Amino acid sequence: MAVDFATFSLVVPHVANCGKPVLLRGRHGIGKSELVYQFARERGQPVIERRASQMTEGDLMGLPSITGESTRWNAPDWLKQACDEPVILFLDEVDRAVIEVRQGIFELTDSRKLNGWHLHPETLIFAAVNGGEHEGASSYQVGEMDPAELDRWTVFDVEPSVEDWLTWSKNKVDGLVWDFINQNRQHLEHIGDYEPNKVYPSRRSWVRLDECLSLAGLLEESKGHGDVIFNLACAFVGFEGAVSFKDFSDNYDRQVTVEDILDHGKVEATSTFSITDHLALIEKISASGVLENRLAPNQIQNLANYMVTLPSEHFMTLFAEVGKAADSSNIIDLNDTTVASVGRTIQEHLVEVLG
């Protein structure tokens, strides 16, 4: 059974607290490595990352030196650090490694030692692979992990939700890219089998495209650069995603932002919005995190003015988002706010909507 990133982040500390190694299995580009680094940041431990697929026996075991009449193995730098201090030892692409390296990793995961070198008691082992039981797993040229090998790991098949990516990326990618994925979720990544040599989108490739377009200054003034944006998008995310992204960027209107509604009260800017546009703006408000803090009186008033223009279902959606915050101040203030255009409070409007 696959778990999303939120669930993994909730349960993995229990595995780490008892020192057991963790194996993440999932499609490429979904953020498995980022999960490991995020866990390490929360735990306050550095990450030592090694690509098992690029290692030989010498990279794993180190080199011998002669001491008297015998030899002693000198650990490679990464292993010595993992033995001397608490770190997160992250072994990526284990199922692409040669069998000799994988056999050596057996001892690390099973006995927390390798060739006489013992890991620090607080060092934790993580690994990531593309193999597993997820859809499309057969498309990867990886070695199968037999039962004895898997038995050394605590195995998590990870399948992140779109919301996982939207939450993670809200302050990491440009608003145009974020809004496009939010409104065109089928283009975030390819699910299923892959045709040979065809470029497909992934969560990682959208971030890479965003970095390229942002550095080139093409996202601030997207109109007029459609052909350039299209060709770059084709290279990063493939033809289908590029077509939709170009069309979206050609018609993208940056005027209605969260700040426009809450700070400046530009409710009239949404007068031509479709139901989809309203839903996208509501999700943008929620994802911004602004509702987690107490809003100023003018922001509450502007929010109320916008809410009464919404269809009933969307009004309830935004009302529920305000109510989710740990601090109930905003929902209390909102209920008591009178909207002049309808001549009633939000609480009275709520009663009418429910009726």
KELUM-872919 format. One record per residue (C-alpha): x, y, z. Coordinates in steps of 0.001 Angstrom, whole numbers, padded with zeros to 6 digits, always signed. Example, Ala and Ser with C-alpha at 12.3 -4.5 7.8 and 13.67 -1.06 7.14 Angstrom:
<rs>
+012300-004500+007800/+013670-001060+007140/
</rs>
This chain:
<rs>
+000000+000000+000000/+001360+003410-000983/+001447+006406+001359/+001473+010096+000516/+004210+012395+001758/+002180+013751+004659/+001580+010228+005975/+005221+009232+005483/+006416+012296+007406/+004043+011368+010216/+005148+007745+010631/+008835+007713+009694/+010054+009278+012989/+008846+006138+014786/+011050+003997+012539/+013997+006351+012980/+013643+006396+016754/+014373+002671+016868/+017273+003007+014426/+015861+000900+011606/+016860+001593+007961/+014216+003118+005675/+013706+002353+001983/+011570+004653-000179/+010217+003199-003413/+008505+005270-006065/+008550+006864-009501/+011348+009185-010578/+011031+012894-009958/+008409+012728-007206/+010669+014100-004470/+011969+011053-002596/+015337+012719-002020/+013655+015913-000841/+011721+013858+001714/+014985+012539+003148/+016577+015983+003284/+013450+017469+004860/+013510+014787+007559/+017202+015485+008168/+016542+019221+008575/+013786+018545+011070/+016082+016202+012991/+019059+018574+012809/+021432+016035+011252/+023609+016425+008147/+023029+014216+005111/+025759+012089+003539/+024455+011103+000117/+026019+008445-002067/+024719+007083-005370/+024954+003349-004918/+024629+002975-008683/+028018+004697-009114/+029873+002783-006411/+032311-000104-006709/+033461-002442-003963/+036401-000114-003305/+034082+002874-002843/+032152+000882-000262/+034967-000908+001563/+037845+001572+001375/+041520+000612+000979/+043793-001597+003131/+046964-000550+004909/+049663-002794+006403/+050035-002813+010179/+052813-005151+011248/+052034-008561+009804/+048398-007829+008914/+046285-005432+006902/+043545-003143+008140/+040803-001646+006033/+040652+002150+006054/+037057+003273+005711/+036142+005738+002939/+035472+009277+004150/+031667+008992+004079/+031652+005804+006172/+034134+007193+008694/+031968+010292+009167/+028864+008118+009617/+030736+006166+012290/+032211+009197+014060/+029109+011401+014261/+025314+011167+013890/+024296+011667+010266/+021599+010640+007821/+023322+008191+005484/+021353+008388+002226/+022060+005692-000365/+020283+006567-003604/+019539+004221-006510/+020340+001070-004528/+018478-001115-007026/+020776+000131-009814/+023964-000821-007924/+026135-003815-008810/+025405-006919-006771/+028714-006712-004864/+027832-003239-003542/+024330-004347-002631/+025763-007290-000705/+027936-004881+001263/+024917-002715+002044/+023346-005872+003535/+025750-005666+006454/+025135-001941+006942/+021377-002382+007128/+021434-005623+009083/+024237-005079+011620/+024932-001319+011323/+028585-002045+010535/+030770-002613+007522/+034114-004406+007506/+034712-003708+011180/+033527-000088+011160/+030456+000490+013351/+027959+003273+012620/+027408+005963+015234/+024418+004954+017436/+022398+007938+016156/+023303+007566+012477/+020274+006600+010390/+020222+004863+007002/+017823+005892+004231/+017698+004622+000654/+015614+005371-002431/+014803+003249-005476/+012578+003479-008552/+011531-000158-008362/+008571-001349-006360/+004910-002026-006915/+003797+001376-008206/+002209+001815-011641/+004869+001959-014339/+007530+000236-012214/+008280-002186-015041/+009553+000716-017166/+012695+001098-015050/+015908-000797-015806/+016638-001763-012220/+017607-004938-010403/+014943-006739-008416/+015418-006849-004653/+015005-010358-003315/+013137-011180-000068/+016311-011371+002030/+017406-007932+000832/+014014-006324+001393/+013831-007890+004842/+016712-005648+005943/+014679-002511+005177/+011549-000814+006439/+009864-000359+003058/+007572+002516+002133/+005982+002784-001304/+005427+006522-001652/+002792+008063-003919/+002551+011811-003282/-000701+013651-003898/-000965+016784-006026/-001625+018679-002782/+001757+017466-001474/+003483+019191-004393/+001340+022329-004242/+002046+022723-000524/+005773+022120-000964/+006152+024372-004007/+004040+027373-003022/+007109+029427-002087/+009521+027652-004447/+008070+028201-007928/+006623+031205-009724/+002925+031920-009309/+002260+031249-012994/+003692+027731-012776/+001924+027090-009463/-001418+028301-010822/-001024+026224-013978/-000483+023003-012036/-003241+023891-009594/-005697+024302-012466/-004276+021578-014750/-003338+018821-012347/-003237+016118-015003/-000059+017726-016358/+001963+017542-013127/+003360+014106-013945/+002876+011116-016190/+001232+008054-014674/+001429+004717-016453/+003715+003161-019033/+006298+005155-020956/+006943+005228-024698/+010652+004949-025542/+012507+008254-026002/+009451+010417-025311/+009777+013313-022852/+007246+013181-020014/+006515+015659-017199/+007461+015003-013590/+007316+017038-010405/+011054+017555-010700/+010908+018656-014360/+008347+021372-013592/+010665+022804-010929/+013566+022707-013391/+011446+024478-016025/+010457+027104-013471/+014127+027720-012603/+015005+028163-016269/+012092+030488-017103/+012553+032536-013923/+016271+033039-014531/+015512+034148-018098/+012869+036617-016842/+010224+035017-019046/+007616+034507-016331/+007276+038135-015279/+006332+039130-018817/+005080+035876-020268/+002975+037487-022994/+005010+038004-026140/+007380+035138-025304/+005007+032312-026098/+007192+030568-028662/+010264+030623-026405/+008234+029383-023436/+006704+026632-025573/+010043+025334-026864/+011635+025385-023418/+008598+023640-021926/+008780+020945-024629/+012366+020245-023630/+011562+019966-019931/+008033+018497-019692/+007155+017205-023155/+004829+018287-025943/+001408+017861-024312/+002310+019793-021168/+004052+022479-023238/+000970+023105-025391/-001262+023581-022360/+001319+025655-020487/+001838+028033-023442/-001915+028541-023803/-002226+029165-020070/+000676+031636-019992/-000661+033503-023059/-003926+034116-021219/-002581+034406-017693/-003752+037446-015771/-001545+038306-012839/-003820+041134-011615/-005914+039088-009186/-003663+037956-006354/-004294+037089-002733/-003025+040555-001811/-005397+042170-004335/-008373+040612-002574/-007327+040806+001088/-005224+043971+001162/-006699+046044-001636/-010273+044759-001855/-010276+044388-005645/-013358+042190-005649/-014515+043695-008937/-011506+042099-010627/-013221+038723-010178/-016504+039802-011775/-015827+037782-014946/-014427+034763-013123/-015715+031314-013965/-016398+028748-011272/-012976+027232-011990/-011300+030631-011615/-012933+031169-008223/-011888+027721-007057/-008308+028384-008148/-008256+031690-006240/-009674+030023-003119/-006968+027372-003279/-004372+030103-003771/-005631+031910-000655/-005497+028680+001319/-002037+027709+000064/-000587+031149+000829/-000836+030448+004569/-002274+033892+005230/-005305+032407+006986/-003055+030857+009642/-002474+034309+011148/-005031+036760+012453/-006210+039051+009677/-006449+042797+010086/-009973+044323+010226/-009706+045651+006666/-008599+042211+005435/-011575+040569+007140/-013898+043101+005508/-012346+042576+002064/-012558+038806+002473/-016224+039068+003452/-016940+041326+000460/-015437+038703-001842/-017148+035733-000202/-020688+037001-000760/-020009+037142-004518/-019232+033415-004620/-021615+030623-005611/-022928+028803-002558/-020612+025794-002843/-017525+027965-003198/-018655+030216-000368/-018802+027146+001872/-015380+025979+000649/-013725+029292+001529/-015649+029535+004815/-014334+026074+005750/-010764+027108+004867/-010995+030085+007225/-012326+027815+009945/-009444+025333+009636/-006940+027681+011287/-005823+026764+014796/-006599+030326+015894/-010372+030840+015697/-010106+034651+015672/-010569+034989+011917/-013720+032876+011740/-015215+034731+014722/-014407+038133+013210/-015676+037018+009813/-019044+035849+011164/-019713+039269+012684/-018683+041253+009594/-021468+043062+007736/-021291+043287+003941/-022988+046436+002672/-023710+045035-000801/-026028+042360+000641/-027023+044138+003857/-026220+041284+006231/-023414+039674+008173/-021461+036667+006942/-023169+034574+009609/-026574+035617+008262/-025384+034955+004729/-024219+031502+005822/-027685+030725+007188/-029216+031739+003863/-026731+029648+001897/-027453+026609+004064/-031160+027202+003670/
</rs>
